[in-house]
Amino acid sequence: TGGLLSMIASHCITRDVLIRYHRGERIRLTHKIVFELSLANFWASFFSPFLSTWMVPKESGAYQAAGNTVSCTAQGLLDCFFYGLSAFMNAALALAYCIIVKRRRKDEARSRRSLFIVL
């Protein structure tokens, strides 16, 4: 249930930013970072807590194991990628807030430097 709740919360955040984008509103740098963080958290929650042992090989004897070695390896790879991306986006968000607060910068995404932080 924890993975499902995380996926629902990430979906709500992603949806909020997309609604603002489609309305033509300016999307702030912090909103862009939180959007990418939510996408990473959604997929990390999908591949780890939600799918859980479904991707594990049947021969392992794990509860609800229905996969094979390839599906287990793919789940592990995608899990590591999205959790790593999530950690990176958390660090980018902390850096963005540090720059906004410490240097009294505006939360805008007009400069090319903001693109480096988001990517």
C-alpha positions in Angstrom: 0.0 0.0 0.0 2.9 2.4 0.6 4.0 2.1 -3.0 0.4 2.8 -4.2 0.1 5.9 -2.0 3.4 7.2 -3.2 2.3 6.7 -6.8 -1.0 8.5 -6.2 0.7 11.5 -4.5 3.3 11.7 -7.3 0.6 11.6 -9.8 -1.3 14.5 -8.1 1.9 16.7 -8.1 2.7 15.8 -11.7 -0.9 16.6 -12.7 -0.8 20.0 -11.0 2.3 21.1 -12.9 0.9 19.8 -16.2 -2.4 21.7 -15.6 -0.4 24.9 -15.0 1.6 24.2 -18.2 -1.4 23.7 -20.3 -3.1 26.9 -19.0 -0.1 28.8 -20.3 1.2 29.8 -16.8 4.8 30.3 -16.2 6.4 27.2 -14.6 9.0 28.1 -11.9 12.3 26.3 -11.7 11.3 24.7 -8.4 8.1 23.4 -10.0 10.1 21.9 -12.8 12.4 20.1 -10.4 9.5 18.9 -8.2 7.8 17.6 -11.5 10.8 15.5 -12.4 11.2 14.4 -8.8 7.6 13.2 -8.8 8.1 11.3 -12.1 11.1 9.6 -10.7 9.3 8.8 -7.4 6.3 7.5 -9.3 8.3 5.0 -11.4 10.6 4.1 -8.5 7.5 3.3 -6.4 6.0 1.3 -9.3 9.1 -0.9 -9.9 10.0 -1.5 -6.2 7.2 -1.5 -3.7 4.2 -1.9 -6.1 5.5 -4.7 -8.3 7.4 -6.1 -5.4 8.1 -9.8 -5.9 6.0 -10.3 -9.1 9.1 -9.9 -11.2 11.2 -12.4 -9.2 11.8 -15.8 -10.8 9.1 -18.4 -9.9 11.8 -20.9 -8.9 12.9 -18.6 -6.0 9.9 -19.5 -3.9 9.2 -15.9 -3.0 5.6 -15.0 -2.3 3.7 -14.1 -5.6 6.8 -14.6 -7.7 5.8 -14.8 -11.3 8.8 -13.6 -13.3 12.0 -14.9 -14.7 15.7 -13.8 -14.4 15.4 -11.2 -17.2 12.3 -9.5 -15.6 14.0 -9.5 -12.2 17.2 -8.0 -13.7 15.1 -5.3 -15.5 13.2 -4.5 -12.4 16.5 -4.1 -10.4 18.0 -1.9 -13.2 15.0 0.4 -13.5 14.6 0.5 -9.7 18.2 1.7 -9.2 17.9 4.2 -12.1 14.7 5.8 -10.8 15.8 5.9 -7.1 19.1 7.4 -8.2 17.3 10.0 -10.3 15.0 10.7 -7.3 18.1 11.3 -5.1 19.6 13.6 -7.7 16.5 15.6 -8.1 16.2 16.0 -4.3 19.8 17.4 -4.3 18.9 19.7 -7.2 15.9 21.0 -5.3 18.0 21.6 -2.2 20.5 23.4 -4.3 17.8 25.5 -6.0 16.3 26.5 -2.7 19.7 27.3 -1.3 20.4 29.6 -4.3 17.0 31.2 -4.0 17.2 31.8 -0.3 20.9 32.5 0.3 21.5 34.6 -2.8 18.0 36.1 -2.9 17.4 35.0 -6.5 13.9 34.8 -7.9 12.4 31.5 -8.6 12.4 31.8 -12.4 13.4 29.4 -15.1 14.5 31.9 -17.7 18.3 31.4 -17.6 20.2 28.7 -19.3 21.8 27.7 -16.0 18.4 26.5 -14.8 18.3 24.0 -17.7 21.5 22.4 -16.4 20.0 21.9 -12.9 16.8 20.4 -14.3 18.5 18.1 -16.8 
